[in-house]
């Protein structure tokens, strides 16, 4: 499945979505999520947390093609999946593992 199809499926599930290339360039976005181009290196360095628009998210999962963090007070997740040479990032109140697994089953 192409990254465009995955993004289309994710758009139906989440409020905020950003697709970036490996250099940190934003290719497309939906919603109000703004990401720093350094977010990818932060993830690859396995930092214990990320800060998005002034909100701190604690890293829960870091894998080569998957990232999940949680903002505990707001119970909001920030997640990313790597597809080919691009990252798809999104925020959600639902456990992102459920969303990711649902999409992967349809691929």
MODELLER restraints for C-alpha pairs under 7 A, 6 or more apart:
rsr = mdl.restraints
at = mdl.atoms
rsr.add(forms.Gaussian(group=physical.xy_distance, feature=features.Distance(at['CA:1:A'], at['CA:107:A']), mean=5.62, stdev=0.5))
rsr.add(forms.Gaussian(group=physical.xy_distance, feature=features.Distance(at['CA:3:A'], at['CA:83:A']), mean=6.44, stdev=0.5))
rsr.add(forms.Gaussian(group=physical.xy_distance, feature=features.Distance(at['CA:11:A'], at['CA:17:A']), mean=6.88, stdev=0.5))
rsr.add(forms.Gaussian(group=physical.xy_distance, feature=features.Distance(at['CA:14:A'], at['CA:90:A']), mean=6.83, stdev=0.5))
rsr.add(forms.Gaussian(group=physical.xy_distance, feature=features.Distance(at['CA:14:A'], at['CA:91:A']), mean=6.60, stdev=0.5))
rsr.add(forms.Gaussian(group=physical.xy_distance, feature=features.Distance(at['CA:14:A'], at['CA:92:A']), mean=5.75, stdev=0.5))
rsr.add(forms.Gaussian(group=physical.xy_distance, feature=features.Distance(at['CA:15:A'], at['CA:31:A']), mean=5.99, stdev=0.5))
rsr.add(forms.Gaussian(group=physical.xy_distance, feature=features.Distance(at['CA:15:A'], at['CA:91:A']), mean=6.82, stdev=0.5))
rsr.add(forms.Gaussian(group=physical.xy_distance, feature=features.Distance(at['CA:15:A'], at['CA:92:A']), mean=6.91, stdev=0.5))
rsr.add(forms.Gaussian(group=physical.xy_distance, feature=features.Distance(at['CA:16:A'], at['CA:30:A']), mean=5.41, stdev=0.5))
rsr.add(forms.Gaussian(group=physical.xy_distance, feature=features.Distance(at['CA:16:A'], at['CA:31:A']), mean=4.45, stdev=0.5))
rsr.add(forms.Gaussian(group=physical.xy_distance, feature=features.Distance(at['CA:16:A'], at['CA:32:A']), mean=6.20, stdev=0.5))
rsr.add(forms.Gaussian(group=physical.xy_distance, feature=features.Distance(at['CA:16:A'], at['CA:33:A']), mean=5.64, stdev=0.5))
rsr.add(forms.Gaussian(group=physical.xy_distance, feature=features.Distance(at['CA:16:A'], at['CA:90:A']), mean=5.34, stdev=0.5))
rsr.add(forms.Gaussian(group=physical.xy_distance, feature=features.Distance(at['CA:16:A'], at['CA:91:A']), mean=5.60, stdev=0.5))
rsr.add(forms.Gaussian(group=physical.xy_distance, feature=features.Distance(at['CA:17:A'], at['CA:29:A']), mean=5.39, stdev=0.5))
rsr.add(forms.Gaussian(group=physical.xy_distance, feature=features.Distance(at['CA:17:A'], at['CA:30:A']), mean=4.99, stdev=0.5))
rsr.add(forms.Gaussian(group=physical.xy_distance, feature=features.Distance(at['CA:17:A'], at['CA:31:A']), mean=6.50, stdev=0.5))
rsr.add(forms.Gaussian(group=physical.xy_distance, feature=features.Distance(at['CA:17:A'], at['CA:33:A']), mean=6.88, stdev=0.5))
rsr.add(forms.Gaussian(group=physical.xy_distance, feature=features.Distance(at['CA:17:A'], at['CA:89:A']), mean=5.66, stdev=0.5))
rsr.add(forms.Gaussian(group=physical.xy_distance, feature=features.Distance(at['CA:17:A'], at['CA:90:A']), mean=4.42, stdev=0.5))
rsr.add(forms.Gaussian(group=physical.xy_distance, feature=features.Distance(at['CA:18:A'], at['CA:26:A']), mean=6.92, stdev=0.5))
rsr.add(forms.Gaussian(group=physical.xy_distance, feature=features.Distance(at['CA:18:A'], at['CA:28:A']), mean=5.88, stdev=0.5))
rsr.add(forms.Gaussian(group=physical.xy_distance, feature=features.Distance(at['CA:18:A'], at['CA:29:A']), mean=4.25, stdev=0.5))
rsr.add(forms.Gaussian(group=physical.xy_distance, feature=features.Distance(at['CA:18:A'], at['CA:30:A']), mean=6.47, stdev=0.5))
rsr.add(forms.Gaussian(group=physical.xy_distance, feature=features.Distance(at['CA:18:A'], at['CA:88:A']), mean=5.80, stdev=0.5))
rsr.add(forms.Gaussian(group=physical.xy_distance, feature=features.Distance(at['CA:18:A'], at['CA:89:A']), mean=5.13, stdev=0.5))
rsr.add(forms.Gaussian(group=physical.xy_distance, feature=features.Distance(at['CA:18:A'], at['CA:90:A']), mean=6.37, stdev=0.5))
rsr.add(forms.Gaussian(group=physical.xy_distance, feature=features.Distance(at['CA:19:A'], at['CA:26:A']), mean=5.91, stdev=0.5))
rsr.add(forms.Gaussian(group=physical.xy_distance, feature=features.Distance(at['CA:19:A'], at['CA:27:A']), mean=5.50, stdev=0.5))
rsr.add(forms.Gaussian(group=physical.xy_distance, feature=features.Distance(at['CA:19:A'], at['CA:28:A']), mean=5.33, stdev=0.5))
rsr.add(forms.Gaussian(group=physical.xy_distance, feature=features.Distance(at['CA:19:A'], at['CA:29:A']), mean=6.26, stdev=0.5))
rsr.add(forms.Gaussian(group=physical.xy_distance, feature=features.Distance(at['CA:19:A'], at['CA:86:A']), mean=6.87, stdev=0.5))
rsr.add(forms.Gaussian(group=physical.xy_distance, feature=features.Distance(at['CA:19:A'], at['CA:87:A']), mean=5.66, stdev=0.5))
rsr.add(forms.Gaussian(group=physical.xy_distance, feature=features.Distance(at['CA:19:A'], at['CA:88:A']), mean=4.49, stdev=0.5))
rsr.add(forms.Gaussian(group=physical.xy_distance, feature=features.Distance(at['CA:19:A'], at['CA:89:A']), mean=6.26, stdev=0.5))
rsr.add(forms.Gaussian(group=physical.xy_distance, feature=features.Distance(at['CA:20:A'], at['CA:26:A']), mean=4.45, stdev=0.5))
rsr.add(forms.Gaussian(group=physical.xy_distance, feature=features.Distance(at['CA:20:A'], at['CA:27:A']), mean=5.44, stdev=0.5))
rsr.add(forms.Gaussian(group=physical.xy_distance, feature=features.Distance(at['CA:20:A'], at['CA:86:A']), mean=5.66, stdev=0.5))
rsr.add(forms.Gaussian(group=physical.xy_distance, feature=features.Distance(at['CA:20:A'], at['CA:87:A']), mean=5.23, stdev=0.5))
rsr.add(forms.Gaussian(group=physical.xy_distance, feature=features.Distance(at['CA:20:A'], at['CA:88:A']), mean=6.53, stdev=0.5))
rsr.add(forms.Gaussian(group=physical.xy_distance, feature=features.Distance(at['CA:21:A'], at['CA:27:A']), mean=6.97, stdev=0.5))
rsr.add(forms.Gaussian(group=physical.xy_distance, feature=features.Distance(at['CA:21:A'], at['CA:85:A']), mean=6.40, stdev=0.5))
rsr.add(forms.Gaussian(group=physical.xy_distance, feature=features.Distance(at['CA:21:A'], at['CA:86:A']), mean=4.46, stdev=0.5))
rsr.add(forms.Gaussian(group=physical.xy_distance, feature=features.Distance(at['CA:21:A'], at['CA:87:A']), mean=6.24, stdev=0.5))
rsr.add(forms.Gaussian(group=physical.xy_distance, feature=features.Distance(at['CA:22:A'], at['CA:85:A']), mean=6.17, stdev=0.5))
rsr.add(forms.Gaussian(group=physical.xy_distance, feature=features.Distance(at['CA:22:A'], at['CA:86:A']), mean=5.81, stdev=0.5))
rsr.add(forms.Gaussian(group=physical.xy_distance, feature=features.Distance(at['CA:24:A'], at['CA:37:A']), mean=4.16, stdev=0.5))
rsr.add(forms.Gaussian(group=physical.xy_distance, feature=features.Distance(at['CA:24:A'], at['CA:38:A']), mean=6.48, stdev=0.5))
rsr.add(forms.Gaussian(group=physical.xy_distance, feature=features.Distance(at['CA:24:A'], at['CA:40:A']), mean=6.70, stdev=0.5))
rsr.add(forms.Gaussian(group=physical.xy_distance, feature=features.Distance(at['CA:25:A'], at['CA:37:A']), mean=6.42, stdev=0.5))
rsr.add(forms.Gaussian(group=physical.xy_distance, feature=features.Distance(at['CA:34:A'], at['CA:53:A']), mean=6.86, stdev=0.5))
rsr.add(forms.Gaussian(group=physical.xy_distance, feature=features.Distance(at['CA:35:A'], at['CA:52:A']), mean=6.66, stdev=0.5))
rsr.add(forms.Gaussian(group=physical.xy_distance, feature=features.Distance(at['CA:46:A'], at['CA:62:A']), mean=6.53, stdev=0.5))
rsr.add(forms.Gaussian(group=physical.xy_distance, feature=features.Distance(at['CA:48:A'], at['CA:58:A']), mean=6.24, stdev=0.5))
rsr.add(forms.Gaussian(group=physical.xy_distance, feature=features.Distance(at['CA:48:A'], at['CA:59:A']), mean=5.28, stdev=0.5))
rsr.add(forms.Gaussian(group=physical.xy_distance, feature=features.Distance(at['CA:49:A'], at['CA:56:A']), mean=6.78, stdev=0.5))
rsr.add(forms.Gaussian(group=physical.xy_distance, feature=features.Distance(at['CA:49:A'], at['CA:57:A']), mean=5.50, stdev=0.5))
rsr.add(forms.Gaussian(group=physical.xy_distance, feature=features.Distance(at['CA:49:A'], at['CA:58:A']), mean=4.40, stdev=0.5))
rsr.add(forms.Gaussian(group=physical.xy_distance, feature=features.Distance(at['CA:49:A'], at['CA:59:A']), mean=4.93, stdev=0.5))
rsr.add(forms.Gaussian(group=physical.xy_distance, feature=features.Distance(at['CA:50:A'], at['CA:56:A']), mean=5.83, stdev=0.5))
rsr.add(forms.Gaussian(group=physical.xy_distance, feature=features.Distance(at['CA:50:A'], at['CA:57:A']), mean=5.34, stdev=0.5))
rsr.add(forms.Gaussian(group=physical.xy_distance, feature=features.Distance(at['CA:50:A'], at['CA:58:A']), mean=6.70, stdev=0.5))
rsr.add(forms.Gaussian(group=physical.xy_distance, feature=features.Distance(at['CA:51:A'], at['CA:57:A']), mean=6.04, stdev=0.5))
rsr.add(forms.Gaussian(group=physical.xy_distance, feature=features.Distance(at['CA:56:A'], at['CA:71:A']), mean=6.10, stdev=0.5))
rsr.add(forms.Gaussian(group=physical.xy_distance, feature=features.Distance(at['CA:57:A'], at['CA:69:A']), mean=5.41, stdev=0.5))
rsr.add(forms.Gaussian(group=physical.xy_distance, feature=features.Distance(at['CA:57:A'], at['CA:70:A']), mean=4.83, stdev=0.5))
rsr.add(forms.Gaussian(group=physical.xy_distance, feature=features.Distance(at['CA:57:A'], at['CA:71:A']), mean=4.35, stdev=0.5))
rsr.add(forms.Gaussian(group=physical.xy_distance, feature=features.Distance(at['CA:58:A'], at['CA:69:A']), mean=5.13, stdev=0.5))
rsr.add(forms.Gaussian(group=physical.xy_distance, feature=features.Distance(at['CA:58:A'], at['CA:70:A']), mean=5.19, stdev=0.5))
rsr.add(forms.Gaussian(group=physical.xy_distance, feature=features.Distance(at['CA:58:A'], at['CA:71:A']), mean=6.25, stdev=0.5))
rsr.add(forms.Gaussian(group=physical.xy_distance, feature=features.Distance(at['CA:59:A'], at['CA:68:A']), mean=6.19, stdev=0.5))
rsr.add(forms.Gaussian(group=physical.xy_distance, feature=features.Distance(at['CA:59:A'], at['CA:69:A']), mean=4.17, stdev=0.5))
rsr.add(forms.Gaussian(group=physical.xy_distance, feature=features.Distance(at['CA:59:A'], at['CA:70:A']), mean=6.59, stdev=0.5))
rsr.add(forms.Gaussian(group=physical.xy_distance, feature=features.Distance(at['CA:60:A'], at['CA:68:A']), mean=5.53, stdev=0.5))
rsr.add(forms.Gaussian(group=physical.xy_distance, feature=features.Distance(at['CA:60:A'], at['CA:69:A']), mean=5.06, stdev=0.5))
rsr.add(forms.Gaussian(group=physical.xy_distance, feature=features.Distance(at['CA:60:A'], at['CA:70:A']), mean=7.00, stdev=0.5))
rsr.add(forms.Gaussian(group=physical.xy_distance, feature=features.Distance(at['CA:61:A'], at['CA:67:A']), mean=5.40, stdev=0.5))
rsr.add(forms.Gaussian(group=physical.xy_distance, feature=features.Distance(at['CA:61:A'], at['CA:68:A']), mean=4.98, stdev=0.5))
rsr.add(forms.Gaussian(group=physical.xy_distance, feature=features.Distance(at['CA:61:A'], at['CA:69:A']), mean=6.84, stdev=0.5))
rsr.add(forms.Gaussian(group=physical.xy_distance, feature=features.Distance(at['CA:62:A'], at['CA:68:A']), mean=6.74, stdev=0.5))
rsr.add(forms.Gaussian(group=physical.xy_distance, feature=features.Distance(at['CA:65:A'], at['CA:81:A']), mean=5.47, stdev=0.5))
rsr.add(forms.Gaussian(group=physical.xy_distance, feature=features.Distance(at['CA:65:A'], at['CA:82:A']), mean=4.56, stdev=0.5))
rsr.add(forms.Gaussian(group=physical.xy_distance, feature=features.Distance(at['CA:66:A'], at['CA:80:A']), mean=5.64, stdev=0.5))
rsr.add(forms.Gaussian(group=physical.xy_distance, feature=features.Distance(at['CA:66:A'], at['CA:81:A']), mean=4.52, stdev=0.5))
rsr.add(forms.Gaussian(group=physical.xy_distance, feature=features.Distance(at['CA:66:A'], at['CA:82:A']), mean=6.26, stdev=0.5))
rsr.add(forms.Gaussian(group=physical.xy_distance, feature=features.Distance(at['CA:67:A'], at['CA:79:A']), mean=5.34, stdev=0.5))
rsr.add(forms.Gaussian(group=physical.xy_distance, feature=features.Distance(at['CA:67:A'], at['CA:80:A']), mean=4.92, stdev=0.5))
rsr.add(forms.Gaussian(group=physical.xy_distance, feature=features.Distance(at['CA:67:A'], at['CA:81:A']), mean=6.42, stdev=0.5))
rsr.add(forms.Gaussian(group=physical.xy_distance, feature=features.Distance(at['CA:68:A'], at['CA:77:A']), mean=6.93, stdev=0.5))
rsr.add(forms.Gaussian(group=physical.xy_distance, feature=features.Distance(at['CA:68:A'], at['CA:78:A']), mean=5.88, stdev=0.5))
rsr.add(forms.Gaussian(group=physical.xy_distance, feature=features.Distance(at['CA:68:A'], at['CA:79:A']), mean=4.34, stdev=0.5))
rsr.add(forms.Gaussian(group=physical.xy_distance, feature=features.Distance(at['CA:68:A'], at['CA:80:A']), mean=6.53, stdev=0.5))
rsr.add(forms.Gaussian(group=physical.xy_distance, feature=features.Distance(at['CA:69:A'], at['CA:77:A']), mean=5.63, stdev=0.5))
rsr.add(forms.Gaussian(group=physical.xy_distance, feature=features.Distance(at['CA:69:A'], at['CA:78:A']), mean=5.16, stdev=0.5))
rsr.add(forms.Gaussian(group=physical.xy_distance, feature=features.Distance(at['CA:69:A'], at['CA:79:A']), mean=6.20, stdev=0.5))
rsr.add(forms.Gaussian(group=physical.xy_distance, feature=features.Distance(at['CA:70:A'], at['CA:76:A']), mean=5.80, stdev=0.5))
rsr.add(forms.Gaussian(group=physical.xy_distance, feature=features.Distance(at['CA:70:A'], at['CA:77:A']), mean=4.44, stdev=0.5))
rsr.add(forms.Gaussian(group=physical.xy_distance, feature=features.Distance(at['CA:70:A'], at['CA:78:A']), mean=6.20, stdev=0.5))
rsr.add(forms.Gaussian(group=physical.xy_distance, feature=features.Distance(at['CA:71:A'], at['CA:77:A']), mean=6.23, stdev=0.5))
rsr.add(forms.Gaussian(group=physical.xy_distance, feature=features.Distance(at['CA:75:A'], at['CA:93:A']), mean=6.37, stdev=0.5))
rsr.add(forms.Gaussian(group=physical.xy_distance, feature=features.Distance(at['CA:76:A'], at['CA:91:A']), mean=6.82, stdev=0.5))
rsr.add(forms.Gaussian(group=physical.xy_distance, feature=features.Distance(at['CA:76:A'], at['CA:92:A']), mean=5.74, stdev=0.5))
rsr.add(forms.Gaussian(group=physical.xy_distance, feature=features.Distance(at['CA:76:A'], at['CA:93:A']), mean=4.67, stdev=0.5))
rsr.add(forms.Gaussian(group=physical.xy_distance, feature=features.Distance(at['CA:77:A'], at['CA:91:A']), mean=5.41, stdev=0.5))
rsr.add(forms.Gaussian(group=physical.xy_distance, feature=features.Distance(at['CA:77:A'], at['CA:92:A']), mean=5.25, stdev=0.5))
rsr.add(forms.Gaussian(group=physical.xy_distance, feature=features.Distance(at['CA:77:A'], at['CA:93:A']), mean=5.98, stdev=0.5))
rsr.add(forms.Gaussian(group=physical.xy_distance, feature=features.Distance(at['CA:77:A'], at['CA:96:A']), mean=6.99, stdev=0.5))
rsr.add(forms.Gaussian(group=physical.xy_distance, feature=features.Distance(at['CA:78:A'], at['CA:90:A']), mean=5.80, stdev=0.5))
rsr.add(forms.Gaussian(group=physical.xy_distance, feature=features.Distance(at['CA:78:A'], at['CA:91:A']), mean=4.48, stdev=0.5))
rsr.add(forms.Gaussian(group=physical.xy_distance, feature=features.Distance(at['CA:78:A'], at['CA:92:A']), mean=6.71, stdev=0.5))
rsr.add(forms.Gaussian(group=physical.xy_distance, feature=features.Distance(at['CA:79:A'], at['CA:89:A']), mean=5.55, stdev=0.5))
rsr.add(forms.Gaussian(group=physical.xy_distance, feature=features.Distance(at['CA:79:A'], at['CA:90:A']), mean=5.45, stdev=0.5))
rsr.add(forms.Gaussian(group=physical.xy_distance, feature=features.Distance(at['CA:79:A'], at['CA:91:A']), mean=6.27, stdev=0.5))
rsr.add(forms.Gaussian(group=physical.xy_distance, feature=features.Distance(at['CA:79:A'], at['CA:96:A']), mean=6.62, stdev=0.5))
rsr.add(forms.Gaussian(group=physical.xy_distance, feature=features.Distance(at['CA:80:A'], at['CA:87:A']), mean=6.36, stdev=0.5))
rsr.add(forms.Gaussian(group=physical.xy_distance, feature=features.Distance(at['CA:80:A'], at['CA:88:A']), mean=5.35, stdev=0.5))
rsr.add(forms.Gaussian(group=physical.xy_distance, feature=features.Distance(at['CA:80:A'], at['CA:89:A']), mean=4.14, stdev=0.5))
rsr.add(forms.Gaussian(group=physical.xy_distance, feature=features.Distance(at['CA:80:A'], at['CA:90:A']), mean=6.37, stdev=0.5))
rsr.add(forms.Gaussian(group=physical.xy_distance, feature=features.Distance(at['CA:81:A'], at['CA:87:A']), mean=5.64, stdev=0.5))
rsr.add(forms.Gaussian(group=physical.xy_distance, feature=features.Distance(at['CA:81:A'], at['CA:88:A']), mean=5.36, stdev=0.5))
rsr.add(forms.Gaussian(group=physical.xy_distance, feature=features.Distance(at['CA:81:A'], at['CA:89:A']), mean=6.63, stdev=0.5))
rsr.add(forms.Gaussian(group=physical.xy_distance, feature=features.Distance(at['CA:82:A'], at['CA:88:A']), mean=6.33, stdev=0.5))
